[in-house]
Amino acid sequence: MREQSGIDVSKIIHSHDQALQACDQLVETSGLKGRDLAEILLDRADLDAPGQEEAYARTLADYGRAIALAPDLATAYWRRGKANLLNSRNLPAAPNEIDIAIRLDPSQPDFFVTRASILSWLGQPGQALANLNRALVVDPHSVHALTNRGLAYFDDGDFDDALSDFDTGLQLSPGDAGLYGFRSAPGARQAMGLGQRPMKPRWPI
């Protein structure tokens, strides 16, 4: 078995392939229709999204088919926009997908977090931060939004606000190892009196 840093890669690949086969079977033989079928198509699209050529062509077809079956399903647009961001396939089109998702369901903080990540990649940090603030208006306890806003502050050299968001996130999720790592970077810089602008982190989305 191939292992990397204690992770059984073969097991992960096998689990992915099993999940993909299960989706294929449900799509082709289950007789599901409408919204139920749309949900399965979205799951299969998410599994296929990192692939190339034929796999990604099917990804796009599945997202499109799911949206045609359930045009009011906000998560369908969000997941297609997120896939465009993660795989850098069509980044300029991704914000429009998230805009539609938010218009359909503005109660989901993760939609604003994803749009913030896209805007950051597009070089619009002010709009990205505004979306993170909106996410936290929707859900002040969103650790995901706090983490991303902390990273946005960190990128801008605002270590005090970055630490505040990381600390708040850890109060809500004390077992989050990633937050401890993020918090240590600006904390170490402050302790040493360093004020230079750090390299831009790649936000989680």
C-alpha positions as CSV (number, residue, x, y, z in Angstrom):
1,M,0.0,0.0,0.0
2,R,1.2,3.5,-0.8
3,E,1.3,5.7,2.3
4,Q,2.2,9.4,2.7
5,S,2.7,10.9,6.1
6,G,0.7,8.0,7.7
7,I,-2.2,8.4,5.2
8,D,-3.2,5.3,3.3
9,V,-3.5,6.7,-0.2
10,S,-4.7,3.4,-1.7
11,K,-7.6,3.3,0.8
12,I,-8.6,6.9,0.0
13,I,-8.5,6.1,-3.8
14,H,-10.6,3.0,-3.2
15,S,-13.2,4.9,-1.1
16,H,-13.4,7.5,-3.9
17,D,-13.9,4.9,-6.5
18,Q,-16.5,3.1,-4.5
19,A,-18.4,6.3,-3.9
20,L,-18.3,7.1,-7.7
21,Q,-19.6,3.7,-8.6
22,A,-22.4,4.1,-6.1
23,C,-23.4,7.4,-7.7
24,D,-23.2,5.9,-11.2
25,Q,-25.6,3.1,-10.1
26,L,-28.0,5.5,-8.5
27,V,-28.0,7.8,-11.6
28,E,-28.4,5.0,-14.1
29,T,-30.7,2.4,-12.4
30,S,-32.5,3.9,-9.4
31,G,-35.3,5.6,-11.2
32,L,-34.7,8.8,-9.1
33,K,-36.2,11.9,-10.5
34,G,-36.3,15.7,-9.9
35,R,-34.5,17.0,-6.9
36,D,-33.5,13.6,-5.6
37,L,-31.7,12.8,-8.9
38,A,-30.2,16.3,-8.8
39,E,-28.6,15.7,-5.4
40,I,-26.9,12.5,-6.7
41,L,-25.7,14.2,-9.9
42,L,-24.1,16.9,-7.7
43,D,-22.4,14.3,-5.6
44,R,-21.0,12.6,-8.7
45,A,-19.9,15.9,-10.1
46,D,-18.0,16.7,-6.9
47,L,-16.3,13.4,-7.1
48,D,-15.4,13.8,-10.8
49,A,-14.4,17.5,-10.6
50,P,-10.6,17.0,-10.0
51,G,-10.4,14.8,-13.1
52,Q,-9.3,15.8,-16.6
53,E,-10.9,15.7,-20.0
54,E,-13.7,13.2,-20.0
55,A,-14.2,13.2,-16.3
56,Y,-14.4,16.9,-16.1
57,A,-16.7,17.1,-19.1
58,R,-19.0,14.8,-17.2
59,T,-18.7,17.0,-14.2
60,L,-19.9,20.0,-16.1
61,A,-22.7,18.0,-17.7
62,D,-23.8,16.7,-14.2
63,Y,-23.8,20.2,-12.7
64,G,-25.8,21.5,-15.6
65,R,-28.3,18.6,-15.5
66,A,-28.7,19.0,-11.8
67,I,-29.5,22.7,-12.2
68,A,-32.0,21.9,-15.0
69,L,-33.8,19.5,-12.7
70,A,-33.8,21.8,-9.7
71,P,-33.2,25.4,-10.8
72,D,-34.0,26.6,-7.3
73,L,-31.4,24.4,-5.6
74,A,-28.9,27.0,-4.3
75,T,-26.2,24.4,-3.4
76,A,-26.0,23.4,-7.0
77,Y,-24.8,26.8,-8.1
78,W,-22.5,27.0,-5.0
79,R,-20.9,23.6,-5.7
80,R,-20.3,24.4,-9.4
81,G,-18.8,27.8,-8.5
82,K,-16.6,26.1,-5.8
83,A,-15.4,23.5,-8.3
84,N,-14.4,26.2,-10.7
85,L,-12.4,27.8,-7.9
86,L,-10.8,24.6,-6.7
87,N,-9.8,23.4,-10.1
88,S,-9.1,26.8,-11.7
89,R,-11.2,25.9,-14.7
90,N,-13.3,29.0,-15.2
91,L,-12.5,31.3,-12.3
92,P,-14.0,34.5,-13.9
93,A,-17.4,32.7,-14.2
94,A,-17.3,31.4,-10.6
95,P,-18.6,34.6,-8.9
96,N,-21.8,34.6,-11.0
97,E,-22.5,31.0,-9.8
98,I,-22.2,32.1,-6.1
99,D,-24.2,35.2,-6.8
100,I,-27.1,33.0,-7.9
101,A,-26.7,30.7,-4.9
102,I,-26.8,33.7,-2.5
103,R,-29.8,35.2,-4.3
104,L,-31.7,31.9,-3.9
105,D,-30.6,31.3,-0.3
106,P,-28.8,34.2,1.6
107,S,-28.9,32.3,4.9
108,Q,-25.8,30.1,4.1
109,P,-22.6,31.7,5.5
110,D,-20.4,29.3,3.4
111,F,-21.8,30.8,0.2
112,F,-20.3,34.2,1.2
113,V,-17.0,32.5,2.3
114,T,-16.6,30.9,-1.1
115,R,-17.4,34.1,-2.9
116,A,-14.8,35.8,-0.7
117,S,-12.2,33.2,-1.7
118,I,-13.0,33.7,-5.4
119,L,-12.8,37.5,-5.1
120,S,-9.5,37.2,-3.3
121,W,-8.0,35.1,-6.1
122,L,-9.4,37.7,-8.6
123,G,-7.4,40.4,-6.7
124,Q,-10.4,42.1,-5.0
125,P,-9.4,41.9,-1.3
126,G,-11.8,44.7,-0.2
127,Q,-14.9,42.9,-1.6
128,A,-13.6,39.6,-0.3
129,L,-13.4,41.0,3.2
130,A,-16.9,42.5,2.9
131,N,-18.3,39.0,2.0
132,L,-16.6,37.5,5.0
133,N,-18.2,40.1,7.2
134,R,-21.6,39.3,5.7
135,A,-21.0,35.6,6.4
136,L,-20.4,36.5,10.1
137,V,-23.6,38.6,10.1
138,V,-25.5,35.5,8.9
139,D,-23.7,33.3,11.4
140,P,-21.4,34.9,14.1
141,H,-20.3,31.4,15.2
142,S,-19.1,30.3,11.8
143,V,-15.6,29.0,12.4
144,H,-15.1,28.7,8.7
145,A,-15.8,32.4,8.2
146,L,-13.7,33.4,11.1
147,T,-10.7,31.4,9.8
148,N,-11.0,32.9,6.4
149,R,-11.4,36.4,7.7
150,G,-8.4,35.9,10.0
151,L,-6.3,34.9,7.0
152,A,-7.6,37.9,5.1
153,Y,-6.5,40.2,7.9
154,F,-3.2,38.3,8.1
155,D,-2.6,38.9,4.4
156,D,-3.2,42.6,4.9
157,G,-0.7,42.7,7.8
158,D,-3.4,43.3,10.4
159,F,-2.1,40.8,12.9
160,D,-4.3,42.1,15.8
161,D,-7.6,41.4,14.0
162,A,-6.2,38.2,12.6
163,L,-5.3,36.9,16.1
164,S,-8.7,38.0,17.4
165,D,-10.5,35.9,14.7
166,F,-8.3,32.9,15.3
167,D,-8.8,33.1,19.0
168,T,-12.6,33.4,18.6
169,G,-12.5,30.4,16.2
170,L,-10.6,28.4,18.8
171,Q,-13.1,29.2,21.5
172,L,-15.8,27.8,19.2
173,S,-13.7,24.9,18.0
174,P,-10.9,24.2,20.5
175,G,-9.7,21.1,18.7
176,D,-9.0,22.8,15.4
177,A,-5.3,22.2,14.7
178,G,-5.3,24.4,11.6
179,L,-6.4,27.4,13.6
180,Y,-3.5,26.8,16.1
181,G,-1.1,26.8,13.1
182,F,-2.6,30.0,11.7
183,R,-2.6,31.8,15.0
184,S,1.1,31.0,15.6
185,A,2.3,32.8,12.5
186,P,1.0,36.4,13.2
187,G,1.6,35.8,16.9
188,A,5.3,35.0,16.3
189,R,5.6,38.0,14.0
190,Q,4.2,40.4,16.6
191,A,6.4,38.9,19.3
192,M,9.5,39.7,17.2
193,G,8.2,43.1,16.2
194,L,8.1,42.2,12.5
195,G,5.8,44.4,10.4
196,Q,6.5,43.3,6.9
197,R,3.6,42.1,4.7
198,P,3.4,38.3,4.8
199,M,3.0,36.2,1.7
200,K,-0.6,35.7,0.7
201,P,-2.0,32.5,2.1
202,R,-4.2,30.2,0.1
203,W,-7.5,30.4,1.9
204,P,-9.5,27.3,2.7
205,I,-13.0,27.6,1.1
